Amino acid sequence: MHHPFPQGPFRFLLAFLAFVSVLAVEYGRPALLTRFDEGFKDLLLQIMVDPTPETRVTVVDIDDDSIEQFGSWPWPRERIADLAEVLLTDYQARAVGLDIIFPEPRDPEGDLRLAILAEHAPLALAQVFDFTPRYPNLNLGALSPPFAQNIPDGVRAFGYVGNYPALSEKARCVGNIGYQPDADGVLRHIPLLVSYNRQTYPQFAAALLECAATPPVRLILPTGNSNDAAIPWRIPFSNALEAYTVLSAADVLRHEAPLELTRDRFVVVGSSSLGQGDRVGIPLAPLVSGVMVHAQNLSALLDLAEGKTRTPWDGRWLLIVWALVTLAFGVFWIARLPAWHSLLLLLLLSLAWLALASWGFLQQAKWSILAPMIGYFLLLVTAVPYEWRSVQRRSRQTLEALSHYVAKPVLDELQRQQETYSLTPALKAVTVLIADMEGYTRLTSALTLEDAARLTKDFLGCLTRPALDNGGTLDKYSGDGIVVFWGAPLECPDQADRAVDAALEILEEVQRLNDTQTQQGLPAVRVRIGIESGMALVGDLGTPFRSTYTAVGDCINFASRLESAARNLPFSLLIGATTNAWLQRHITRPAVEIRLRDTSTVIQTFTVQYPADRNDSRGTQKPR
């Protein structure tokens, strides 16, 4: 079969383009595709979120009830100091973090108490960095001293809002609470380190861990790679929001909160009051108070410190290997599978990747879940239609080739079954009919050229019509004769009976031709027919110069011998032993024994009971 271009290189090109598209999505992260990718990851987090109560972190909420009972915001610094002191002493908190900024001094006593607590107690304060370039830059309050020396640069900031100078200078632990939501407004990442004015500052949760003087302070870079310090860290959001203990600040100030809910825990103080406006969208909910983000981040750092989760890892090498192998595998099998099977294959590959990618994402892999899916989609819209069209083209070419040899009903049946038939030679069980005109040269030599041509055409028509009407495949014309077989390209369980049906109809058509010949004063003709069955090589046989759909095998030779043997017999149809054994509807009787040329082998031949009992030969079961 000929194609407009070589299929192998084209399939390789499709696989290469699909692989390049995977790399482009993984490393380029187009905005629209990234949004879909992040949406899928958010859904995965919502499905896999852990509802188990978080017993290491407690949130103290300055809620609307607290403001109603203790006065409108902002509270006096004395009350903030009271809240922090009560949590650290009476409620035995391990460390307290205030998700609140104090940019200017208010009341001397309260400010002094906060400064003393920040200097000597495990109390972490907040400052916020601005990551948006502005003119002029946002600079309010004072920054605390940098977190530590000799640490890598973090995410660059352009401005800040810090605490009033006296508090910033004395505070032992101060962390950044600033962040930048993603393009869709959802907060998924937070900088663990921030660089401003050549100084590096920690994130709020890390500062709170530092205040507790615990080993997790060393895990400020969860990846362990200093090059990642300037890349915002994806918060795992592994705990359900309801997993956190949330206490009202009013209950704490009144000493009505249970002690066991704060003892030896990290306590984060923030506000969910609508008046505060500290709300943000996260993967788990469209709108939550900002303090819940810091609680989630704190839990994630504690999980890392305790070995409950692994450090974030790139994972791209695994994605690249997977995409390369599966895309090559897909292209290889799509070329060999039916279209629906190819769709199923791509679906299975997609589901397998989704399972692997989801597992990797939950294990902190940084890869894009969508990237290989784009490669599979390209195969779906290119390779599958291409292979389907190739199959249809080959099927069409096969049917066009077969249309020269088989009747239209056979072609219709091939199309109805919607199967692809190859012209490649194959061994099949067939029944062969060979028929020709006896004494053709002698008869036509006495006729004019026009009469000889008309007789030849009419005679071949008498042979061809019954053969095709009975589902036979026309092998070839041999001057004044014909070779037809049954059993290919369609299987034919009653092929022997169909061949005999065709032979009997040929005899009837030749008889009608002879009646016409006699009326016109022309000589009558006699047809000889040989039928035999067996295994034969059937297909498109020949050379690059010329080929034909034909059958080759001993049964063809035996049929030819039978046709020749009928020359000296009183009947025109001889049937071989194999065909006779395969007959189901026709009654036969022994004819003659024939000795094969140059051998001592003798074969028995048969013929139907014709013409005396012609009408009884159809629909009658052959005697066993």
Order of alpha helices (4+ residues) and beta strands (2+ residues): alpha-alpha-beta-alpha-alpha-beta-alpha-beta-beta-beta-beta-alpha-beta-beta-beta-beta-alpha-beta-beta-alpha-beta-beta-beta-alpha-alpha-alpha-alpha-alpha-alpha-beta-alpha-alpha-beta-beta-alpha-beta-beta-alpha-beta-alpha-beta-beta
